[in-house]
Amino acid sequence: MRRSFVLGALGLIAMAGVAVGCSDSKTASTTTAGGGDVTVPSGAEGTPVAVVAADTSATTQTLTADPISVAAGQVTFTFQNTGTKQHEMIILKTDDAIDALVVGADDKVSEAASVGEISETDAGKTVTKTFPLAAGKYILVCNIAKHYAQGMRVAFTVTG
């Protein structure tokens, strides 16, 4: 009887270890239909940041963040696409000025400094995702062709 109990307990411990080992503690995401004000879910893992992508004209687009400075650690971005096209959010860790990134022949900036991304998001949709961010300067960009050049960028600071 005692041996069965011990083996059963060891089995439960092993299963719990596998479950923990398979979890991804770096990010958590939820996709929902968008519209209206951006709200960060109450169960969000990190410091909340609301990011809004918008089309202001055929050749001008905007990306805004609130707040634009947070403490280092887990940061939960709620990305709302209020525009009419797909948009994304790339988190670039860089000391470069917000308008100094080089646009390549593909009409995009390099993603070599990327530390996280919310992939292409359809118009009217909202995506929430959490990233571990170290202290430093960042630029949030939409890196779909021509979008950075059309204004989809915002400076973002993580304090230590």
N, C-alpha and C positions, 0 to 999 in steps of 0.2 A: 504494500500500500504506500509506504513512505517513498519507495523508489519511483512509483508511478507519479506521485505528487511532484517529486523533484524533477523528473523528466518533463512533466507537463509545464512546470514553472520555467524551466530552461527553454522550452519551445516558445513560450510566450515572450520571453526576453529576447530571443533571437528574432522573432517576427517583428517586435517593436524596433529593434536595431535596424532591420532591413527597411522598415517604413521610414525611419528617420534618415537613413543613408540615402534613400531615393528621393527625398524631398529637396526642393531648390530653395534655399533660404535667401538667395540674393534678390529674387524678384517675385512679385505677386501681381497678377493682372486680372482685370475684369473688363469686358466689353459690353456696353449698353447703348441703346438708342440715345442720341443727343437731342439738344434743343433747350433753349432758355439759358439760365445762369449755370455756370459750372459749379458743381458741388463735389467735394471730395468725400468718398464713403466714410462713415463714422468708424469703421473697422480698419481703416488704412494703417499700414505698418509704420510709416515714417512721417516726417514733417511734410505737410501738404503744400503743394504748389499747383495752382490752376494755370493751365496754358491754353490759349485760344488761337486757332488758326483761322484767318478770315481773308476773303477776296474783297478788295476795296474797288478794284477796276480790272479790266482785262490785262493790264500790265503792272498793277500794283497789288501786293498782298502783304499781310501783316502777321506777325507772330508776337503774342504778348504773354508775359508771365507775371503772376502775383502770388507771393512776393518774389522779388528778384535777388534776394539774399537769404540764405538759411544756414544753420549750423551743420557741421560735418556729421555724417551718419546716414541712416536710411532716409531717403527723400521719395515721397510719393507724388508723382506727376499725374494730374488728371488732364488729359489732352482732349480738348473739344474742337472738332472741325465744324465751324459754322459756315464754311465756304461752300462753293458749288463743285469743287474738284477734290480729288484725293490730296491729302497732305500727310506729312510724317514729322516726327521730331527726333533729331539726332542730338545727343549731348556730346559736345566737343570740349575737352579739357585743353585750354590754350591761353597763353598770355597775349596773343595777337589781338589787335583792335577789332571790334565787331565788324567793321567794313573792310578789313585788310585781308581776309581769306582769299586765296587765289581760285578763280573759277576756271576750270579746265575746259578742254574742247567739247566735253560732254555736257557743258552747262551746269556742272555740279562742283562742289568743293570737295577736297580730300576728306575722307573719313578715317584717316590714320590715327587721329587723336580721339576717336569715338570711345566713350566709356558706357554708352547705353543708347537704346533706340526704341521708339514706338513706331512700328512699321506703318506703311501706307494705311491711312484711315479714310474710309468713305465719307463723303459729305453728310453732315447731320449726325455723325456718330461720335461717341466719346469712349476713350480708352484710359484706364487707370493702371499704372505700373510703378513699382517701387525699385529704386536703385541705391546701392551703397556709394555715397560720394565723399571723397576726401576733400580737405580744404584746398581751395584754389579758385582760379578764374575759369569760367566756362562760357561757351556760346551755344545757345540752343538754335538749331536751324532746321528748316524744311529743306531737304536736299533732293527733292524731285527737280528734274531739269528746269532751270531758269528761276526757280522759286527763291533761292538765296539772293540772286541779283535783283529780284523784284521786291525785296524787303522782308523776306521771312527769316528774321534773325533777331535774337535778343540776348544781351549780356546777362550773365547769371553768376553770382558769387556764392561760394561755400566757405564759411568761416571756420577756423580751427578752434 
